[in-house]
Amino acid sequence: MYRTTVMLTLLGMSLVTYLPRLLPAWFLRGRELPPFLVAWLRYVPVAVLAALLVPSLLVSDGTINLHWNNLYLWAALPAGVTAWKSRSMFLTVLVGMAVIAALRLILGL
Amino acid sequence: MKETRPPHRIMQILTPALPVVMGYLPIGFAFGVLAVNAGLSVFEAVAMSVIVYAGSAQLMAVSLFEAGINPFSIVATTFIVNLRHLLMSASLAPHMKNWRKVEVAAFAFELTDESFGVHSLRFEHGENQPGPTLGINFICQLSWVVGTLLGTLAGGLITDVKPFALDYALPAMFIALLILQIKGGRYLLVAVVAGVLSIVIWLVGVTQWNVLLATLIAATVGAGVETCTERR
């Protein structure tokens, strides 16, 4: 009985996840949109990325952490400079991970 | 940069997918471990990664299952957590004008924060062919499912990916994607507004809605400023 409930819950989760992913693309893609909406949609990516990234760098264990031990935040500086200079996602990921690994090794975190 | 076609095509898929894969394998793994520890079977955990495929919602669902929360609330929470994809789907829509319906349907199924970040940049560079796009998505989800499976099988053996710094792969990828998206003053303004609002809304306690609300407001600011300055 419980296993059936779990599977039904998964199907429900699948449906409510899929529809918001599908419907806007499905209905908007062929249309001529008003200029304001076109401009608005152009700013969505940069807004989404910033809205996702900032909390992931500042928040650790459920609170804002600006202390030196928040490595996610401080490693963002060399990673950001790398992205700015190299325009390479791959290099940025490598530098970010290398800095994190080195800091953990040095600080013993 | 004229290269022979076949290897170029493969690289077109592998290069953007690689950072996502490096992030998804360990997080999928962590999800698998947590899911089994919360009482889900290996099949159920892997099924969730196949049919739901949404990292933060899956991790949240596992803790809700463990706490014995009723299924309806789990589905409702998932809906709220994943509602932000509405905006991502909308913003990519114009680039899929000439796609077949089945391609749009398949693409949307694998639209995550990470695949969105990758594709929003590719599409703007004119790289919106359905083939490589769906190829990238497939590899990303495959790594998520494989990570989940390995996690469920390893159980409590390995839970810590910190020594390899793999937990920083996705934050670093987002740093690069964000910086590559800033193409001028207005974009910078939108990024700052979105980042500040996201953390403020989170601090106020509306923790499930911060990304959606911050994006809505910041994109409106950007479009508003653009409309005003271009009228002059």
Interface residues (C-beta under 8 A of the other chain):
Chain A: R3 T5 V6 M7 L8 T9 L10 L11 G12 M13 S14 V16 T17 Y18 P20 R21 L22 L23 P24 A25 W26 F27 L28 R29 G30 L33 P35 F36 L37 V38 A39 W40 L41 R42 Y43 V44 P45 V46 A47 V48 L49 A50 A51 L52 L53 V54 P55 S56 L57 L58 V59 I64 Y72 A75 A76 A79 G80 T82 A83 W84 R87 S88 M89 F90 T92 V93 V95 G96 M97 A98 I100 A101 R104
Chain B: T15 P16 L18 P19 M22 L40 S41 E44 A47 M48 I51 V52 Y53 A54 A57 A61 F65 P71 I74 V75 A76 T78 F79 N82 L83 R84 H85 L86 L87 M88 S89 A90 S91 L92 A93 P94 M96 K97 W99 K101 V104 A105 F107 A108 F109 L111 D113 F116 G117 V118 S120 L121 K162 P163 F164 A165 L166 D167 Y168 A169 P171 A172 M173 F174 I175 A176 L177 L178 I179 L180 Q181 I182 R186 Y187 V190 A191 V192 V193 A194 G195 V196 L197 S198 I199 W202 L203 N210 V211 A214 T215 A218 A219 T220 G222 A223 E226 T227
